[in-house]
Amino acid sequence: MSHFPKLLSSQIAYDVARTMLDGFDKHYRLFREVGQQAKLRFEAGDWHALQRMQRDRIDFYNERVREATEILQDEYDAENIDDGIWQQVKLHYIGLLTNHHQPELAETFFNSVCTRILHRSYFNNDFIFLRPAISTEYIENEESPIKPTFRAYYPGSRQGLAHCFERIVHNFQLERPFEDLGRDIDYVVRAIGEELGEFPIAPNFQIHVLSSLFFRNKTAFIIGRMLNGERTYPVAIPIVHAPSGKLMLDTVLLRKEQLLILFSFAHAYFMVDMEIPSAYVTFLRDIMPRKPRAEIYTSLGLQKQGKNLFYRDFLHHLQHSSDKFIVAPGIRGLVMLVFTLPSYPYVFKVIKDFYPAPKETTRQQIKGKYQLVKQHDRVGRMADTLEYSDVAFPLSRFDDALVRELHQHAPSMIEYQRARDGTEEIVVRHVYIERRMTPLNIWLQEGSDEQVEHGIVEYGNAIKELIAANIFPGDMLYKNFGVTRHGRVVFYDYDEIEYLTDCNIRRVPEARNEEEEMAGEVWYSVGKHDIFPETYRTFLLGDPRVRAAFLRHHADIFDPAMWQGHKARLQAGHVHDFYAYDASERFIHRYGRNPVQSPARRAA
């Protein structure tokens, strides 16, 4: 029998619910304004403003949660509201969400405010939303005026594709002119023919395009899908600024694997204006069916919703698995204790209590580094992390060796409690969760010659893209990089990262005498932020296969001039171009930049 109150009799309960929803509505209004402003900044080529907007938006959610919590404490003494009133608060909130356009996000906001006010022992379905209470299906079917999530276009035939894509681009009403849109549209049609071949046109052949552009780095993306009979093809068209200062279509992405990389956990979140985010997620899930909804919400900048869904999926996996959490295999870190669940594709990272020499850091400094990465442009080369506090795990699922490691290295980070069913739980006070990857050092040790070559090419590209984005990794050992399932090398150990512009790039001084030349220790002074690229040879080129590949592709990594060049450009205000797809896919490399007219365009 339900123990919710039969009557919603409390005015305080309604007022508390209304205050919480007002806090969320303010958050989402500001969130949407960023997506709207991104279009203006992109048109103006104001890349620094786009970077600031992307960084500042990360804190929007926590700021609104803090504001709502303070109002509830000041006006309603929320900590001392009794259980019956809190139950009514939740029911009133559900009622307020009946016709809401972002109900799933508002439920998560409710949970966030509650967890600020209530002790975690209250976190059950009487007080927070462990499961969604409001469906997000068919919100667009309401009579209220809503901007459609996507527009449908009907080419009619293969010959109609060029005109159709031209309409698609024009409908976004970008103020900056295109360099040669006709040429670029011809390239889009040509690339579709090369990728998909001479597929027969079905009667229902149509193109659906999401109504808002997706902004990231210096690029605006058109995201859509082509429907032809029973086949669905993803379509993503990046729009960039040409060297002339005008716009151009850079390529067209038509494979699911390309879209998965575009929406990867190693990239910064998109800025996109969405009235009904659940409809965008459903659309994107249609073209990326392997992508969890949690990751799609996160990639759209709704990282708190992504965290919420991830945790629900995690609890579901725990209930339907039986293996134990173990210490992650591989080289142990000095700062992080890492454990994993073999059946689950993620790792859990806990900051240790003590750090042996030569590490000189603190818990707060380490958390600051992870926050820096969260706010920075990750350019596809740094893994995103999910940060949680007070996570309760079934103690029976923890391997004994892992429990001993936690007690030895992070005793302040754990405690024990009884679950509601009477079983014992281990509570981890603070944990980062990351996608599990193959450590690059293992990849290089065990891989074929071709895999070693690929790994080193990717490693060097990752280093160069990171420093171009003003990130110096600090610890450049291969063990701090991972290989994703798409073969991309990604950095994931952040406790020593610095801004490249804060680093002093130096050459190793010439030895003044034979004694200094033969010394086993560094004989010259080294400042806190000094880096010596020449010295990286010592720990990066030990393996003969690795050495050969490295010197073949990335010998300039050991040249201080390469690093200094990037630093100088950053200090001059330059914002590097980053592409979430292979450079060979760009039209400029595939087809050149000469004005052309395809037979389809001439016929039109």
C-alpha positions as CSV (number, residue, x, y, z in Angstrom):
1,M,0.0,0.0,0.0
2,S,1.3,3.5,-0.8
3,H,2.3,5.6,2.1
4,F,2.1,8.8,0.2
5,P,-0.4,11.3,1.7
6,K,-3.9,10.9,0.3
7,L,-4.4,14.6,0.0
8,L,-1.9,17.2,-1.2
9,S,-3.0,19.6,1.6
10,S,0.3,21.4,2.3
11,Q,0.7,24.9,0.8
12,I,4.4,24.8,1.8
13,A,4.9,21.6,-0.2
14,Y,3.5,23.3,-3.3
15,D,5.6,26.4,-2.8
16,V,8.7,24.3,-2.3
17,A,8.0,22.4,-5.5
18,R,7.3,25.6,-7.4
19,T,10.5,27.2,-6.2
20,M,12.5,24.1,-7.3
21,L,10.9,24.1,-10.8
22,D,11.5,27.9,-11.1
23,G,15.2,27.2,-10.4
24,F,15.3,24.6,-13.1
25,D,13.5,26.8,-15.6
26,K,16.0,29.6,-15.0
27,H,18.8,27.1,-15.6
28,Y,17.4,25.8,-18.9
29,R,16.6,29.3,-20.2
30,L,20.3,30.3,-19.7
31,F,21.4,26.9,-21.1
32,R,19.4,27.6,-24.3
33,E,20.7,31.1,-24.6
34,V,24.2,29.7,-24.9
35,G,23.1,27.6,-27.9
36,Q,21.5,30.7,-29.5
37,Q,24.5,32.9,-28.8
38,A,26.8,30.2,-30.3
39,K,25.4,30.8,-33.7
40,L,26.1,34.6,-33.5
41,R,29.7,33.9,-32.3
42,F,30.3,31.3,-35.0
43,E,29.1,33.7,-37.7
44,A,31.4,36.4,-36.4
45,G,34.3,34.0,-36.0
46,D,34.7,35.0,-32.4
47,W,36.4,31.8,-31.3
48,H,37.5,33.1,-27.9
49,A,34.0,34.0,-27.0
50,L,32.8,30.5,-28.0
51,Q,35.5,28.9,-25.8
52,R,34.4,31.1,-22.8
53,M,30.7,30.2,-23.4
54,Q,31.6,26.5,-23.5
55,R,33.7,26.7,-20.4
56,D,31.3,28.9,-18.3
57,R,28.2,26.8,-19.2
58,I,29.7,23.8,-17.3
59,D,29.0,25.7,-14.0
60,F,25.5,26.8,-14.8
61,Y,23.8,23.8,-13.4
62,N,25.6,23.8,-10.0
63,E,25.0,27.5,-9.7
64,R,21.3,27.2,-10.1
65,V,21.2,24.2,-7.7
66,R,23.0,26.3,-5.1
67,E,20.6,29.2,-5.6
68,A,17.5,27.0,-5.3
69,T,18.9,25.3,-2.2
70,E,19.7,28.7,-0.5
71,I,16.1,29.9,-1.2
72,L,14.6,26.8,0.2
73,Q,16.8,27.0,3.3
74,D,16.1,30.7,3.9
75,E,12.4,30.8,3.1
76,Y,11.2,27.3,4.2
77,D,13.9,25.9,6.6
78,A,14.1,23.0,4.2
79,E,16.3,20.8,6.3
80,N,13.6,20.6,9.0
81,I,10.6,19.9,6.7
82,D,9.1,16.6,7.9
83,D,8.9,13.4,5.8
84,G,5.2,13.8,5.0
85,I,5.7,17.3,3.5
86,W,8.7,16.1,1.4
87,Q,6.5,13.3,0.0
88,Q,3.9,16.0,-1.0
89,V,6.7,18.1,-2.5
90,K,7.5,15.4,-4.9
91,L,3.9,14.8,-5.9
92,H,3.3,18.5,-6.5
93,Y,6.4,18.6,-8.6
94,I,5.2,15.7,-10.7
95,G,2.0,17.6,-11.3
96,L,3.9,20.7,-12.3
97,L,5.8,18.7,-14.9
98,T,2.7,17.3,-16.7
99,N,3.0,19.7,-19.7
100,H,6.7,20.5,-19.3
101,H,9.0,20.2,-22.3
102,Q,12.1,19.1,-20.3
103,P,10.6,16.9,-17.6
104,E,13.5,14.4,-17.4
105,L,15.9,17.2,-16.8
106,A,13.7,18.9,-14.3
107,E,13.4,15.6,-12.3
108,T,17.2,15.4,-12.2
109,F,17.4,19.0,-11.0
110,F,14.9,18.0,-8.2
111,N,17.2,15.2,-7.2
112,S,20.2,17.5,-7.1
113,V,18.5,20.0,-4.8
114,C,17.3,17.2,-2.5
115,T,20.8,15.7,-2.2
116,R,22.1,19.1,-1.1
117,I,19.4,19.3,1.6
118,L,18.8,15.7,2.8
119,H,21.1,13.1,4.1
120,R,21.7,10.3,1.7
121,S,19.8,7.8,3.9
122,Y,16.7,9.6,2.5
123,F,17.5,8.9,-1.1
124,N,14.7,6.5,-2.0
125,N,11.7,6.7,-4.3
126,D,9.6,8.5,-1.6
127,F,11.9,11.6,-1.8
128,I,13.7,11.6,-5.2
129,F,13.2,10.3,-8.7
130,L,14.9,6.9,-8.9
131,R,12.8,6.2,-12.0
132,P,11.3,8.8,-14.4
133,A,7.8,9.8,-13.4
134,I,6.9,11.8,-16.6
135,S,7.1,10.3,-20.0
136,T,9.1,12.2,-22.7
137,E,7.2,10.5,-25.5
138,Y,5.1,12.5,-27.9
139,I,5.8,15.9,-26.2
140,E,5.8,17.4,-29.7
141,N,2.2,16.2,-30.3
142,E,0.9,18.9,-27.9
143,E,-1.1,21.7,-29.3
144,S,1.2,24.4,-27.9
145,P,3.5,25.9,-30.5
146,I,6.8,24.1,-30.5
147,K,9.7,24.5,-32.9
148,P,9.9,21.1,-34.7
149,T,12.8,19.0,-33.7
150,F,13.6,18.2,-37.3
151,R,12.6,19.3,-40.8
152,A,11.8,16.7,-43.5
153,Y,13.0,17.2,-47.1
154,Y,11.9,15.2,-50.2
155,P,14.6,15.0,-52.9
156,G,12.3,12.9,-55.1
157,S,15.3,11.4,-56.9
158,R,19.0,11.2,-56.9
159,Q,19.1,14.2,-59.2
160,G,17.1,16.2,-56.6
161,L,19.8,15.8,-53.9
162,A,21.7,18.9,-54.8
163,H,18.7,21.2,-54.7
164,C,17.6,19.5,-51.5
165,F,20.9,20.0,-49.7
166,E,21.0,23.6,-50.9
167,R,17.6,24.3,-49.2
168,I,18.9,22.5,-46.0
169,V,21.9,24.9,-45.7
170,H,19.9,28.0,-46.6
171,N,17.2,27.2,-44.0
172,F,19.7,27.7,-41.2
173,Q,20.0,31.3,-42.3
174,L,23.6,31.8,-41.5
175,E,24.5,35.5,-41.9
176,R,28.1,35.0,-43.2
177,P,28.2,34.2,-46.9
178,F,29.5,31.0,-48.4
179,E,32.7,30.9,-50.5
180,D,31.1,28.7,-53.1
181,L,28.1,26.8,-51.8
182,G,27.3,25.3,-55.2
183,R,30.7,23.7,-55.4
184,D,30.4,22.4,-51.9
185,I,26.9,20.9,-52.5
186,D,28.2,19.1,-55.6
187,Y,30.9,17.6,-53.4
188,V,28.3,16.5,-50.9
189,V,26.3,14.7,-53.6
190,R,29.5,13.3,-55.1
191,A,30.6,11.9,-51.7
192,I,27.2,10.3,-51.1
193,G,27.5,8.5,-54.5
194,E,31.0,7.3,-53.6
195,E,30.1,6.2,-50.1
196,L,26.7,4.6,-50.8
197,G,27.0,3.6,-54.4
198,E,24.1,3.4,-56.9
199,F,21.4,2.5,-54.3
200,P,17.9,2.3,-55.7
201,I,15.6,5.2,-54.7
202,A,12.7,4.0,-52.7
203,P,9.3,5.8,-52.8
204,N,9.8,7.1,-49.2
205,F,13.2,8.6,-49.9
206,Q,13.6,11.6,-47.6
207,I,16.1,13.6,-45.5
208,H,15.5,14.6,-41.9
209,V,17.6,17.4,-40.5
210,L,17.7,18.5,-36.8
211,S,16.4,22.1,-36.6
212,S,19.4,23.5,-34.7
213,L,23.0,23.6,-35.6
214,F,25.5,21.9,-33.3
215,F,28.5,24.1,-32.4
216,R,31.9,23.0,-31.1
217,N,35.4,24.4,-31.6
218,K,35.3,26.4,-34.8
219,T,32.7,24.3,-36.5
220,A,28.9,24.2,-36.9
221,F,27.5,20.8,-37.7
222,I,24.3,20.0,-39.7
223,I,23.0,16.7,-38.2
224,G,20.5,14.6,-40.0
225,R,19.6,11.2,-41.6
226,M,18.6,9.9,-45.0
227,L,15.7,7.4,-45.1
228,N,15.5,5.2,-48.1
229,G,13.2,2.2,-47.9
230,E,14.2,0.3,-44.7
231,R,17.7,1.8,-44.6
232,T,18.7,4.8,-42.5
233,Y,22.0,6.6,-43.2
234,P,23.4,9.2,-40.8
235,V,24.4,12.6,-42.3
236,A,26.7,15.1,-40.6
237,I,27.9,18.2,-42.5
238,P,30.6,20.4,-40.8
239,I,30.5,24.1,-41.8
240,V,33.8,25.9,-41.2
241,H,35.4,29.3,-42.0
242,A,37.4,29.1,-45.3
243,P,40.8,30.8,-45.5
244,S,38.9,33.5,-47.5
245,G,36.9,34.3,-44.3
246,K,33.7,33.0,-45.9
247,L,31.9,29.7,-45.0
248,M,32.4,26.4,-46.6
249,L,31.1,22.8,-46.2
250,D,34.2,20.9,-45.1
251,T,33.0,17.3,-45.7
252,V,30.0,15.0,-45.2
253,L,30.0,12.1,-42.7
254,L,27.8,9.2,-43.7
255,R,28.9,6.3,-41.5
256,K,27.8,5.4,-38.0
257,E,31.4,5.0,-36.9
258,Q,32.1,8.6,-37.9
259,L,29.2,9.9,-36.0
260,L,30.2,7.8,-32.9
261,I,33.6,9.6,-33.0
262,L,32.0,12.9,-33.5
263,F,29.9,12.4,-30.4
264,S,32.8,10.7,-28.5
265,F,33.5,11.1,-24.8
266,A,36.9,12.6,-25.7
267,H,35.3,15.7,-27.2
268,A,33.9,18.9,-25.6
269,Y,30.2,19.1,-25.3
270,F,28.2,20.6,-28.2
271,M,26.3,23.9,-27.9
272,V,22.9,23.4,-29.4
273,D,19.5,25.1,-28.8
274,M,16.9,22.4,-28.0
275,E,13.4,23.0,-26.8
276,I,12.7,19.3,-26.4
277,P,16.1,17.6,-25.6
278,S,14.6,14.2,-25.3
279,A,13.4,14.4,-28.9
280,Y,17.0,15.3,-30.0
281,V,18.3,12.3,-28.0
282,T,15.8,10.0,-29.7
283,F,16.7,11.3,-33.1
284,L,20.5,10.8,-32.4
285,R,19.9,7.4,-31.0
286,D,18.2,6.4,-34.3
287,I,21.4,7.2,-36.2
288,M,23.7,5.9,-33.4
289,P,21.8,2.9,-31.9
290,R,24.9,1.7,-30.0
291,K,25.3,5.0,-28.2
292,P,23.8,5.0,-24.7
293,R,21.3,7.7,-24.0
294,A,23.5,8.8,-21.1
295,E,26.4,9.6,-23.4
296,I,24.2,11.4,-25.9
297,Y,22.7,13.7,-23.2
298,T,26.3,14.3,-22.0
299,S,27.6,15.2,-25.4
300,L,24.8,17.7,-25.8
301,G,26.0,19.6,-22.7
302,L,23.4,18.0,-20.4
303,Q,26.1,16.3,-18.3
304,K,24.0,16.1,-15.1
305,Q,21.3,14.2,-17.0
306,G,24.0,12.0,-18.5
307,K,25.3,11.3,-15.0
308,N,21.8,10.5,-13.7
309,L,21.1,8.0,-16.6
310,F,24.6,6.5,-16.3
311,Y,24.0,5.7,-12.6
312,R,20.6,4.1,-13.4
313,D,22.2,2.0,-16.1
314,F,25.0,1.1,-13.7
315,L,22.6,-0.1,-11.0
316,H,20.8,-2.1,-13.6
317,H,24.0,-3.7,-14.7
318,L,24.9,-4.5,-11.0
319,Q,21.6,-6.2,-10.6
320,H,22.1,-8.4,-13.7
321,S,25.7,-9.4,-13.1
322,S,27.6,-11.3,-10.5
323,D,31.3,-10.6,-11.1
324,K,33.4,-8.7,-8.5
325,F,35.1,-5.3,-8.6
326,I,38.8,-5.7,-8.8
327,V,41.9,-3.6,-8.8
328,A,42.4,-2.5,-12.4
329,P,45.2,-4.5,-14.1
330,G,48.3,-2.7,-15.3
331,I,50.9,-0.4,-13.8
332,R,49.7,1.1,-10.4
333,G,49.5,4.9,-10.3
334,L,51.0,7.1,-7.6
335,V,48.0,9.3,-7.2
336,M,44.9,7.3,-8.2
337,L,43.7,3.9,-7.0
338,V,41.8,2.5,-10.0
339,F,39.4,-0.4,-9.9
340,T,37.0,-1.9,-12.4
341,L,34.2,-4.4,-12.9
342,P,35.3,-6.8,-15.6
343,S,31.8,-7.1,-17.1
344,Y,31.4,-3.3,-17.3
345,P,33.3,-1.0,-19.8
346,Y,34.4,1.7,-17.2
347,V,37.0,2.2,-14.6
348,F,36.6,3.8,-11.2
349,K,39.3,6.2,-9.9
350,V,39.7,7.2,-6.3
351,I,42.3,9.8,-5.2
352,K,44.7,8.3,-2.7
353,D,45.4,9.8,0.7
354,F,49.2,9.8,0.4
355,Y,51.5,10.4,-2.6
356,P,55.0,9.1,-2.5
357,A,57.9,11.2,-3.9
358,P,58.4,12.6,-6.4
359,K,54.7,13.6,-6.4
360,E,54.0,17.0,-4.8
361,T,50.3,17.6,-4.9
362,T,47.1,17.7,-2.8
363,R,43.6,16.3,-3.2
364,Q,42.2,19.7,-4.0
365,Q,44.9,20.3,-6.7
366,I,44.1,17.0,-8.3
367,K,40.4,17.7,-8.3
368,G,41.2,21.1,-9.8
369,K,43.0,19.4,-12.7
370,Y,40.0,17.2,-13.4
371,Q,37.8,20.3,-13.4
372,L,40.2,22.1,-15.8
373,V,39.8,19.2,-18.2
374,K,36.0,19.2,-17.8
375,Q,35.9,22.9,-18.8
376,H,38.6,22.8,-21.5
377,D,38.2,21.9,-25.1
378,R,39.2,18.2,-25.1
379,V,39.7,18.2,-28.9
380,G,39.0,14.4,-29.0
381,R,42.1,13.6,-27.0
382,M,41.1,13.7,-23.4
383,A,38.6,11.4,-21.8
384,D,35.6,12.9,-20.1
385,T,35.0,11.9,-16.5
386,L,31.8,11.4,-14.5
387,E,32.3,12.6,-10.9
388,Y,30.3,11.2,-8.0
389,S,30.2,11.6,-4.3
390,D,29.0,9.0,-1.7
391,V,28.5,6.1,-4.0
392,A,27.3,3.0,-2.2
393,F,28.5,-0.4,-3.6
394,P,27.4,-3.9,-2.3
395,L,30.4,-5.0,-0.2
396,S,29.9,-8.5,-1.3
397,R,30.8,-7.5,-4.9
398,F,34.2,-6.1,-3.8
399,D,37.2,-8.4,-4.2
400,D,39.1,-8.8,-0.9
401,A,42.3,-7.5,-2.5
402,L,40.5,-4.4,-3.6
403,V,39.1,-3.7,-0.1
404,R,42.7,-4.0,1.3
405,E,44.0,-1.6,-1.3
406,L,41.3,0.9,-0.4
407,H,42.1,0.6,3.3
408,Q,45.8,1.0,2.6
409,H,45.8,3.8,0.1
410,A,42.5,5.7,0.6
411,P,41.1,5.0,4.0
412,S,39.5,8.5,4.3
413,M,37.5,7.8,1.1
414,I,35.5,4.8,2.4
415,E,33.0,4.0,5.1
416,Y,30.4,1.3,5.7
417,Q,26.7,1.3,6.1
418,R,23.6,-1.0,6.1
419,A,21.5,-1.0,3.0
420,R,17.7,-0.8,3.3
421,D,17.6,-4.6,2.7
422,G,20.0,-5.2,5.6
423,T,23.1,-6.0,3.5
424,E,26.4,-4.3,4.1
425,E,27.6,-1.6,1.7
426,I,30.9,0.1,1.1
427,V,30.5,3.9,0.5
428,V,33.1,5.6,-1.6
429,R,33.1,9.3,-0.7
430,H,34.5,10.5,-4.1
431,V,35.1,8.8,-7.3
432,Y,35.7,9.5,-11.0
433,I,34.4,7.2,-13.6
434,E,35.9,6.9,-17.1
435,R,35.4,4.8,-20.2
436,R,37.8,1.8,-20.1
437,M,40.4,1.8,-22.8
438,T,43.4,-0.4,-23.7
439,P,46.4,1.2,-22.1
440,L,48.8,2.4,-24.9
441,N,51.8,0.7,-23.2
442,I,50.0,-2.7,-23.4
443,W,48.9,-2.0,-27.0
444,L,52.5,-1.3,-28.0
445,Q,54.0,-4.3,-26.1
446,E,51.5,-6.8,-27.5
447,G,50.6,-5.3,-30.9
448,S,51.7,-6.3,-34.4
449,D,54.1,-4.1,-36.3
450,E,51.1,-2.4,-38.0
451,Q,49.4,-1.8,-34.6
452,V,52.6,-0.3,-33.1
453,E,52.9,2.0,-36.1
454,H,49.3,3.1,-35.7
455,G,49.6,3.5,-32.0
456,I,52.7,5.8,-32.3
457,V,51.2,7.8,-35.1
458,E,48.1,8.4,-33.0
459,Y,50.1,9.1,-29.8
460,G,52.1,11.8,-31.6
461,N,49.0,13.3,-33.1
462,A,47.4,13.3,-29.7
463,I,50.4,15.1,-28.1
464,K,50.4,17.7,-30.9
465,E,46.7,18.3,-30.8
466,L,46.8,18.7,-27.0
467,I,49.6,21.3,-27.0
468,A,47.8,23.1,-29.9
469,A,44.8,23.3,-27.5
470,N,47.1,24.7,-24.7
471,I,47.4,21.5,-22.7
472,F,50.7,20.1,-21.6
473,P,50.1,16.5,-20.4
474,G,52.8,16.5,-17.8
475,D,53.4,12.8,-17.5
476,M,53.8,11.6,-21.1
477,L,54.4,8.0,-20.4
478,Y,52.5,5.6,-22.6
479,K,50.6,4.1,-19.6
480,N,48.8,7.4,-19.2
481,F,47.2,7.1,-22.7
482,G,44.5,4.7,-23.9
483,V,43.4,3.3,-27.2
484,T,39.6,3.6,-27.8
485,R,37.6,1.0,-29.7
486,H,37.9,3.2,-32.7
487,G,41.7,3.1,-32.6
488,R,42.1,6.7,-31.4
489,V,44.7,7.5,-28.7
490,V,43.3,9.4,-25.8
491,F,44.9,10.9,-22.7
492,Y,43.4,10.1,-19.3
493,D,45.8,10.9,-16.4
494,Y,45.4,14.5,-15.4
495,D,47.1,15.1,-12.1
496,E,50.2,16.7,-13.8
497,I,48.6,18.6,-16.7
498,E,49.4,22.3,-17.1
499,Y,48.6,25.0,-19.6
500,L,51.3,25.0,-22.2
501,T,51.4,28.8,-22.0
502,D,52.4,28.4,-18.3
503,C,55.4,26.2,-19.2
504,N,58.9,27.3,-19.8
505,I,60.2,25.3,-22.8
506,R,63.9,24.8,-22.6
507,R,66.8,23.1,-24.5
508,V,69.1,21.0,-22.4
509,P,72.2,23.2,-21.8
510,E,75.5,22.2,-23.2
511,A,77.7,20.4,-20.6
512,R,80.5,22.7,-19.4
513,N,82.9,19.9,-18.8
514,E,83.4,16.1,-19.0
515,E,82.2,15.5,-15.5
516,E,78.8,17.2,-16.2
517,E,78.5,15.3,-19.5
518,M,79.0,11.9,-17.8
519,A,76.9,12.7,-14.7
520,G,74.0,10.3,-14.1
521,E,72.0,13.1,-12.4
522,V,70.6,16.3,-13.9
523,W,73.4,18.9,-13.3
524,Y,71.5,22.0,-14.5
525,S,68.8,23.8,-12.6
526,V,65.1,22.9,-13.4
527,G,62.3,25.2,-12.4
528,K,58.8,24.0,-11.5
529,H,57.3,24.7,-14.9
530,D,60.4,23.9,-17.0
531,I,60.0,21.3,-19.7
532,F,62.8,19.7,-21.8
533,P,61.4,18.0,-24.9
534,E,64.8,16.5,-25.8
535,T,64.8,14.4,-22.6
536,Y,61.6,12.6,-23.7
537,R,63.7,10.3,-25.9
538,T,64.9,8.5,-22.7
539,F,61.5,7.0,-21.7
540,L,59.7,7.0,-25.1
541,L,62.1,5.3,-27.4
542,G,63.2,2.2,-25.5
543,D,61.5,-0.4,-27.7
544,P,63.1,-0.8,-31.1
545,R,59.8,-1.0,-33.0
546,V,58.5,2.0,-31.2
547,R,61.7,4.0,-31.8
548,A,61.6,3.3,-35.5
549,A,57.9,4.4,-35.9
550,F,58.4,7.4,-33.6
551,L,61.4,8.8,-35.5
552,R,59.6,8.1,-38.8
553,H,56.5,10.1,-37.9
554,H,57.0,12.4,-34.9
555,A,60.7,13.1,-34.4
556,D,59.8,16.8,-34.0
557,I,58.2,16.1,-30.6
558,F,61.8,16.1,-29.3
559,D,62.5,19.5,-30.8
560,P,61.8,22.4,-28.4
561,A,61.2,24.6,-31.4
562,M,58.0,22.7,-32.2
563,W,56.6,23.2,-28.7
564,Q,57.7,26.9,-28.7
565,G,55.9,27.5,-32.0
566,H,52.6,26.3,-30.5
567,K,53.1,28.3,-27.4
568,A,53.8,31.5,-29.4
569,R,50.7,31.0,-31.5
570,L,48.6,30.5,-28.4
571,Q,50.0,33.6,-26.8
572,A,49.2,35.5,-30.0
573,G,45.6,34.5,-29.6
574,H,45.5,31.9,-32.4
575,V,42.8,29.2,-32.0
576,H,43.8,26.0,-33.8
577,D,41.5,24.1,-36.2
578,F,40.5,20.6,-34.9
579,Y,38.6,18.0,-36.8
580,A,36.6,15.1,-35.4
581,Y,37.3,13.2,-38.6
582,D,40.3,12.2,-40.6
583,A,41.9,15.0,-42.6
584,S,41.7,12.8,-45.7
585,E,37.9,13.1,-45.5
586,R,37.9,16.9,-46.0
587,F,36.7,18.1,-49.4
588,I,39.8,20.2,-49.8
589,H,41.9,17.0,-49.8
590,R,39.5,14.8,-51.7
591,Y,38.4,17.1,-54.4
592,G,40.3,20.4,-54.2
593,R,38.8,23.9,-54.1
594,N,38.2,24.7,-57.7
595,P,34.6,25.7,-58.7
596,V,33.0,22.8,-60.5
597,Q,29.5,21.8,-61.6
598,S,28.4,18.2,-61.4
599,P,26.0,16.8,-64.0
600,A,23.3,16.8,-61.4
601,R,23.6,20.5,-60.8
602,R,23.8,21.3,-64.6
603,A,20.7,19.3,-65.1
604,A,18.9,21.2,-62.3
